[in-house]
Each structure stands twice: as structure tokens, then as C-alpha cells.
Amino acid sequence: MQERAGRWRVRSDELTLAAAAAAVADGEVSPVELTTAYLERIDGLNPALTAYVEVTADRALADAATLSDEAAAGKLRGPLHGVPIALKDLIDTAGIPTRAGTLGYRDRVPDTDATIARRLREAGTVLLGKTATHELAYGVTTTNPKAYGTTCNPWDVDRIPGGSSGGSAAAVVAGLAAAATGTDTGGSIRIPAALCGCVGFKPSYGVVSRAGIAPLSWMFDHAGPITQTVTDAALMLDAISGYDAADEATLPGAGGVSGVAGRLRRDVAGWRVGVPRTTAWSALEPGVAAEVEAALAVLTELGMQIVEVELPSFDEITGPIFAYISAECRAAHSTIWPERHDDFGPDLQQLLALPALDGDATVAALRAVASYARALRQVLAEVDLLASPTVPVIAPPLGAESVRLGDTDVPVISALIANTFPYNLAHLPAVSVPCGDAGGLPVGLQLAGAPLADARVLQAAYAYEQAASWQARRPPLTG
């Protein structure tokens, strides 16, 4: 924000979540002023980006008015009081369409909020609208021609934002929301965060409820924040984490993952950071490799010890895993599949058409996942964190079906989930934090930790972020 004639002129593209919340708490700006600024920027930029698929302007302004009155009376609901945010279009919102990115749910308007939507509302946030997702969260481009078109990267509108939470990442980076939520089954929070240049955090399994979120895979789905900074991610995590009887996977007391925003500042000297060069570094675009190597040098300057580790390969179990995800997705959406087959786009049709697993094959797939997760956790027993490029490439062009890695053309989805999917399989916390750019496009550093080591992962990301400067950069957008 900038001061003019004794009042604050709101610049939503310059505000972090924490800064916006502090301005409201200090009486420097009202929730109505904040909300109006974001809505004006959405009007100007969303037509070119398609970050939002539903803008709830009237409701947002009405809620902001109530929150402004409360703030004026000194009655703040919490540290996020009056801050405008966005929710991915998988997350149920009472009275607001939630289509999950598919024509199969074109007319769906939930009666109740998803747990995380309710928790954010109770925390005093203002909902600006719903953001674009790849259809039913299955995809990494947020290209969705049947449902609502193509979402573009704010740094280059001819490139993908990543997915499936591409709308949320695009909204945050473009200054169309102070923060947003995403879901992550194979990297869908971290991939768009890396390609758009923001922070994306996938919590440990069981920390954040998925109740009221359209599922892709009950076994691997996670929900988490997409934000401009690590502090913002921790503030969002504190608001949405916690046990929920409606999601039996959630842990009592969120497994001890709470109050993270107040614990970010920590001396990380002496922490051992495992670097899996033979896997996560095996095929990278040169610009990505250079930026992540520079990020590792920063970690070393912070006193961390870089050690090389070997990660288990999941190549051999990919087929059974996707067949299992297909079965879970078919079961979860049996009211529209296969009856509304023609409403689905090609990516989802391909997934749902995979042969069904019989009982023996299902058991074998689950055992393979358990074995892989155990092996990955054994690696983390020897180090404090794992570090890698979030994705091996910069944002591919819109419509690209493959990317060139070394001497091989690799399908876009295979390339983009290669370094992220392992942490879904093992239910581990992982964050993508901006670490530089290659050819003017963002590069992400991924840090991951042991089960329920969410605070440690974010503490390391915060330490890196404070030592670097990339998070202050914004794309040159006008609208």
C-alpha cells in the first residue's frame, strides 16, 4: 500500500497476506477498501488469465462490510480478519457454484461449506471467488476447454501456470487474491507454485481436512495454501489445519502441527539436507539446474549441511498407482460417470478408462505404495530435509504435450510430477518456494520432510526465503 493525503491507497499486487492482515488490524485500511481493490484488479486482469471461474463480488463486499464494522469496533476474529482470499473450484462453498472443473457438475451449488472454507470464513477472510482447476484435479496444465477455458501464467500468458491448482497460483501471483487454497494429489499445489513463482505447501496427510472437497483420490489427496510468502503459507495453515470428524484421515490436534506461523524463525544451522542427484537431478533444463544449485549454496551459507542421498524409484509402480487412482475417482463420482461421459475432457476420460483393478491387483498396488513410502521415510530418518527442483523445467508453452529433458521427449504430466508425486505417495510435507528464474520464468525449490515435520519444512523454507529475494518480484501485468 502507498499513503496518499493521509489515507492508504491499496495496491493489491504489492500486498502479502500478512501485510494486508496487519493493515486491517492497525486500522490503516478497511476490509471493504481491500476487497474493492482486489475486485477492481480482478476485473482488469482476469479476462486475460482466467484465474477465476466464479467471482463473488456482491457477497465479498457484503462480508467485507460486516468485517469492517467488526474491525472498527475492535472485534477481530483472528489474524486473517478482513483479508480477501480465493478458493479452488473443488472446495464446496454454500450457495456458490462448485463445479470441480467439469461440465458433469455444471449446475452444482452446494448447501454447505467444505471444512476449510468454513474455517477460513470463521477466521474472518473474505471470499473473492473460485479459481480454475484442471478437471477434477487430474492434470498439470489447468487447461480446461470444456468447462471454462485455459488458465494462463501471469509471467507469460502463452505458457501454462501448472496444475491442477493453476487458477489459485495465477491469482496470487497476479495480485488477484491475498492468498488461495489448492489441492495436491501428485503435486497440484507445488507445481503451479513453482511455475508461477509463489509458495505452495502440501501438508502432511491428516493435518488438513478434505471434507467437502471434490476428491480425486482419497488415498493421496491433500489440501493446502498457495501464497506469496512462507509466512503467509503458515498463517493459512494455522487457519485450516486441525482434526475434523468429517474426514476420518485427520489427526487429533492436527498431529501437533499448529501455531506454525509463530515458530518460523529458527536457527537452521547444522540441519542435514539430503539431495537426490541421481533421481531428482537426473534430467533438468540447464536454467533450472543452475538456479536450484544456487539455492543449495544459500542453504549452505545458512549453515545447513548438504549430503547426497538415493531415493527409491516409483517408476515400476506408476501403472498400478494410476489404476488405483482411477478406481477411486470412478467411485467418488459415480453419479456422473459414465452416464455423462461426453461432458468430460480427454485427460479425465483417459484416466477413468483405465482397466479396473481386481482384488489381488488392488492389494498389490497398496502394498507397493506402502513399501515405497517406507523406503522414502527411511531416507528421511538420516537427514532433516530433502531438497530438489520442484519441477525440472520452466513453464511449458500452452498446448505442449511433451518437454525435452536431455535427449528425450517426456510427456508434460510425467515431467512435472516426477519430483512431487513421491511425497503424496508417502504422505509427507513438502513446499515449493521461489528460488530464481530461467529466461525470465520462475524456478521453484522443493523442500520436504518426515511425517508431521511440517513446521521444520516451513522453517527451512522461511530461512531460505529471508536469505534470498525472489519472493519480492512480481510479473509486469497491467489491467
N, C-alpha and C positions, 0 to 999 in steps of 0.2 A: 504494500500500500504506500501511497505517497500523500503527504499532507498538503492541503490547499485551503487557504483562507480559514484556518482553524479547524477544518474538517478533514476527514480522511477520504481520499479518492481511491476506491478499491480497484486494484489490478489483480484479477483472479489468476492470471498467468504467473504472477510473482509470488503468490502465497503458498506456503506449505500448510498442511493441516494444523500443525502445532501453532504456527503463526496466526492463522485465522482464529483458532480457538482462543489464543491469548488476547487477541484484539477484542473479541467479544467479551471475554471475562473482564478486561480492563475498561470496558465501556468506550473503546476507541471507534468501534463500528457496531452496527446492529445486525442481527441475523437477516433482517429484511434487506439492508444495504448489500450484504454479502450475497444473498440469494439473487437479488436483482442483477448484480454484476455478473454472476455465473450464467444466469439465463440469457443475458444480452450477448455474452461471448458464445454460448451455445447457438443462438440464433445466427450469429455471424459465421461460425466455423463448422458446425455440424453438417450442413449440406455437402461440404467437400470431403468430410471424414467419415460420415456415418458411424460415429462413435455411439450415439444414442439411437435407439429404435422406438423409444417412448419417452417424451418429455412431459413431466407432470407439473407444469408451470403454475397452474392455479392452486393446486394442493400445496406446492412448495411455498408459495407466497403466503398462503393462509397459515401454514405451520410456522413459517418464519415470523409472522406477526405475533403469534402466541408466544413463541420463544423470545421475541424481542421484549414483550411485556414482562415475561418472567425475568429476563436479564436486567431490565430496568428496575425491577423490584428486588434485585439481589438474590434471586432464586435460580441458581444454575443447577441443571440436572446432573452435570458431571463435566469432565474435562473436554468433551466434544460439543458442548452446548452451542447450538446455533450454526454449526458448520455444515455446509452443503456437500452431499456425497452422492454417489451413484451406485446402483446395484446391478449386477449382471442379470440378464434376462432368463436365467434359470431359477432365480430366487423369488419365491412367492411373495406377493405384496397384495394385501387385501384391497379389493376394488380397483386394482390396476392390472392391466393385461400382463400375463407372464406366459410367453409363447415358447420359451426354450429354443428359440431359433428355428422352429419348424412350422410349416403350414398345418401339420397334423394337430397343432394346438392353437390355430389361428384365432379361435373365439374364446379361449380360456381366460377367465378372470377369477382368481382365487378369492375365497371368502375370508381367509386368514393369512397372516404374515408367516413367513419362514422364521425360525427361531432367531437367526442372525439379523433379519430385517427388524424383528420386534426389539431385539436388544439394542440395535443402533438407534431405533426410534426412541426407546426409553432413555438412551444416553443423551438425547437432545439433538441428534443430527437432523438435517433437512434433506429429504429425498428429492433430488432433481429429476430423476427418471431412471430408465432401464437401459443398459448398454448391450451392444451387439455381442452375440456369441456364435461360434460355429455351431451348426445344427446339432442339438442335444449334446453339445460339448465335445463331439467327436471330430477333431480336426485341428490344424495348427495355423490356419490362414485367416480365419474369420471372413472367409468368402462364402456368402450365403445367398446365391442369386434367387432361389425360390421364395425365401421368406422375406428378406429385406435388403438384399444387395451386397455390396462389397465394402468392407471397412478398410480404410487406408492408414498408412503410417504417417504420423504428423511430421516426421523428418523428410519424407519423400512420398507424396501421395501416389506414386506409381509403384510403391512397394507394399508388401504385406505388413501388418502390425504384429503378426504372430497370433496364436490362438491356443485354446479356444476363447480365452478372455480378452480378445483383441480390442473390443469396444471399451472395456474398462481401462486398459493401458493407454489407449489413444486419448480417452477423455482426461485422464490425469496429466499426461504429458502436455496436452494442448491447453491446459488450464480451464477445462470444462467441468471439473469437479475437484474438490479439495482432496478427495480420496475415493476409492472404489473398492468393491469386492470382486473376487474371482473364484473360480473353482479349478481344481487341478487333479486330473486323473492320470496324466502321463507327463505333465509339465505345463499345463494350461494357464497357470499363473506366472511361472518363471519365464517361459518362452516369450510371451508378449512383453514382459517387463524388460527382458534383455534386448529385444529388437526395437523397442520404443524408447529405452533409456530411462527407466524408473525402477523402483524397488518392488519386488514381488516375493511374498513369503508364503510358503506352504508349511503349515504347522505339522507337528506330529499327529498321527492318526489318533482320533479320540479327544483332541483338545478343543475342536470347534464342531458344533452340531451341524449335520447336514439335513435336519428335519425341515421339510418344506422346500427343498432344493431338488429340481428335476434330476434324477440320477442317470449316470452313465454306467457306473459300476460301484455297487455298494462296497466291494472289497477294496477299491483303490481310490474312490472319490475323497477329496479334501476340499475345504473352503478356507479362504484366507484373504488378506488385504493386498491391494495394489496401490502404491503411494509414491510420493516424490522422494521421501527420505526414510531412513531406518527408524528414526523417532516416530514418524507418522505411522509406520507399519506397526510399531509396538503399541501405540495408542489405540489403533484399530483392533489389534489382537486382544488387548485388555478388555475392550468393549464387547467382543463377540465370543470369547472363549468361556468355557465352563460346562459343567455337567448339564445334560438335558435328557429327561426321561423319554422324550420322543425320539431320541437317537440312541439306541442301546450300545452303540460303539463308544459314546462319550464316557470319559473317565471322571470319577468323583474328584471334585476340586481341580478339574482340568489336568489331572496328573501332576499338580504342583506348578503348572505353567500359568502364572498370574502375576499381576503387578510388574510386568516386564519393562514398561516404559520408565519406571523409576530405578531400574537396575542396569541401564545400558552402559553407563560409564564404569569400565573395569579395566584394570591393568592386564593386558593380554600377553605380556612378555613371558616367554617360556612355553607358551602353548605349542603343541606339535600339530602341524598341518600336513596331512597326507596329500600327495599329488600323484594321481594315477596316470602317469605319462604314457604307458603302453596302451591305455584304452581311451580315456577322455582327450588325450593329446595326439592320438594316432593319425587323425586327418582333420586339419584345420585350415581355414583360409589364412594366408600369411598375416593379414592385418589383425585378425582376431588373436592369433598366436602371440603377436608382438605386444598387444595391449594387455593380455592376461599375464604374460611373463612380467611386464612392468608392474602389474598389480601384485604379483608374488613378491617382487622386490620391495614394495611398500610394506607388505606383511612382515618381511624380514627386518625392515627398518623399525617396525613396531616391537621387535623382539621375539617374534614367532620363529619357530624352527621348521623349515621346510624339509620334509622327508618323502622319499618316493615310496609308493605303495602299489600293490597289484589288486585290482578289483576283479571280482568274478564277472564272467561274461554272461549276458542273458540272451544272447543270440539264439541259442538252441531252444529256449523256452518261449520265444516270442509268439510262435504259431499257436500253441495251446493257450497262452495267456489271452490273445485276442479272441480266440474262440470262446473262452470263458467270459470275457467282457461282452461279447456278442450275446451270449445266453442271458447274462444279467440284464442287458439293455432290452432284449426282447421281452423278458418277463416284466420289467418295470413299466413298459409302455405297450402292454398287450391290448389296451383299449383302442389304440390307433394303428397297431402293426399286427398283421399285414393288411388289414382292411383298407387303410389309407396309404398304401404303398406308393402310389403316384405322387403323393404330397412330399415325399422325401427326396432329398438331393442325392447325387451319386455316391458321395463318401459314406453317408449313413446306409444307403441301400447295400453297398458293398460289405459293410460291417455286419449288418443284420442278415445277410445272405450266407454268412459262413456256416458250414455244416454244424449241426448241433452235436455237443459232446454227449457221449453215453456216460453211464455211471462210473465206469472204470477210468475213462479219459478225464472226467472231472476230478476224480481223486488224484490222478497222476498230475494234473495241472496244478492243483492246490499244493501237493507235496513239492513240486518243482519250485513254486514260488516260496514256500517255507524254507526250502534248502538254500535258495538264492539269498533270501533275507538274512538267514543265519550267517551265511558266509560274509555278507556285507557288514553285518554288525560285528563280526569277529575282527574285521579290519579296523573298525572304529574303536575297538577295545584297546588298540595300540596307539591311537592318535586322538587328539582333541577334536579335530575337524577334518573334513575333506574339502579340497578346492579344485575347481576345474572351470573351463569356459562353460557358461550356461548352455550355449549353443555354438556349433563350430563355424557358423557363417554370420555375415551381416544379413539384414532383412532381404530375402529374395524378391524379385520383381513379382508384381501381381500376375497371376496365371501361370507362373513357373511350376512345372511338375517335378523337376529334379534340380539338384545343385551339384556342382563339380567339387569333389573332395579328392585331392590328389589326382589320380588318373581315372577316377571312377565317377560316373553319374549316379547319384544316390537320390531316391525319392525324397521329396521335401519332408514328408512326415517322419520318415526314418531318420533323416539327418537331424531334425530339430528335437526329437525326443531322446536321442542317443545318450545324452548326459543327464537328462532329467528323470526319465522313467524309473531308473533304479531306486530312487528314493520314495516313489509311490509303492513299488513292489515291497519295499522293506518298511514302509510306514514311518519314515524318518523326516525330521525337519530340514528344510532347505530354503535358501534365499538366493535371489539374484539381485545383485547390486551393480549399478553402472560403474564401469572401470575405464572407459575411454571410447574412442571412435576410430573407425577404419573407413577412410573415404567419406567422412562426414556422417557416417551412420553409427548408432550406438553399439557397444560391445558390453556384455554382461559377465561378471564374475559370480560363479555359484559357490556358496559355502554350505556344507551340510554337516549334521551332527548325529550323535547317538539318540536313541529313543528318549523323548521328552527333554532333550537338551536344547529346547527352543530358545531359551534365554541366552545360552552360550553362543548359539549361531548368530543371534541378533547382536550380541555384544561384540563379536568379532567383526560383523558387517558394519556396525557403528564405528568401531575403531578405524577400520579401513576408510570409511566414508569421510570421517573427520580429517584423516591424513591426506585424502585426495580432494578433488574439487569438481568432479564431473557432474555431481548432482545439481549444481547451480546452473547448468546450461539448459536452455530451452530452444525448441525449434523456432525458426523465423516465420511465424504464422501471422497473417493479417485477416481480419474479417469483422 
